[in-house]
Amino acid sequence: MNLIRTSELDPLASSGESVALLTILDSLDALIYVADIQTGELLFVNEYGRKRWGEPRQLKCWEYLQSGQTARCAFCTNPLLLDAAGQPAGIHVWEFQNTVDGHWYQCRDQAIRWVDGRIVRLEIATDITDRKTVEQALLEARRQAEALARTDDLTGLSNRRAFFELGEQILRQARRGGSEVSVIMFDIDYFKSINDTYGHATGDRVLRKVARVVGRRVRDCDVFARLGGEEFGLLLPDTRLAQALATAERLRSEIGTASVKQNGQLISCTASFGIAMCRKGRSSLDQLLAAADHALFRAKHQGRNRVELAEADAIG
């Protein structure tokens, strides 16, 4: 070690106490370095640091410890280590991914008085890469679990839970912005007959086909979900009733012309639709869905493969 072992920098360098202290610092499984808090001049790097980052060679701390740095790091914690009078202000602990080796470190930073009276930065950085890897894996697993909890396994659409969560957000935004929100509910006509005639596997293919047909037509801001069985819901922010009606009619037509193949036979289906709209988010989501569901019920009883609008007084 060629730093802080000279009598010019450390008057105790030749003493047994200093040698013992340096031996201890060099044996630690963590980076320990000292740098001038104003200039970045490195005054000490222990053996752990020299083995991982090489010899300092009169480099500034940012040149030595980071990659591609030509000036003090934007994330430097030095300002946090001094009080308003420029004096040491205590300990700051943080975590950082090093740009040279890609490892994660927990850093313990502190401003202290050096042997020559100047204020320096003392950092002890412990490698926590293994812990961060586990934490990130757990976080990703949690994200995936949350996504699965809001996703319909069969179609890949949002499920009922996600539909209601996102729907509440959309209505809150509508209340703030004074905009219209429309909802379309639809289900596949005579779906039980498809299952009974061709089997549930074919029924599942029909559901996935309908999901793809409709999914191609929804906007990024819309919420399209499978609510259960053969029933689907579509929330349309900033959409008036006439626009929702045109959308539903187009979807009804496209579903009717789509088909899946089973043993060389093309199997098609139709769907019935109910539409409701609320102005300025004044209705609750439950009220809006109940009105659309009532309209869907009328579409079923008036011949199926049709679109019905909710009655004006059906929406609160």
Buried (B, 14 or more C-beta within 10 A) or exposed (E): BEBBBEEEBBEEBEEEEBEEEBEEBBEEEBBBBBBBBEEBBBBBBBBBBBEBBEEBEEBBBBBBBBEEBEEEBEEBBBEEBBEEEEEBBEEBEEEBEBEBBEBBBBBBBBBEEBEEEEBBBBBBBBBBBEEBEEEEEEEEEEEEEEEEEBBBEBBEBBBBEBBBEBBEBBBEBBBEEEBBBBBBBBBBBBBEEBBEEBEEEBBBBBBBBBBEBBEEEBEEEBBBBBBEEBBBBBBBBBBBBEBBBEBBBEBBEBBBEBEBEBEEEEBEBBBBBBBBBBBBBBBBBEBBBBBBBBBBBBBBEEEBBBBBBBEEEBBE
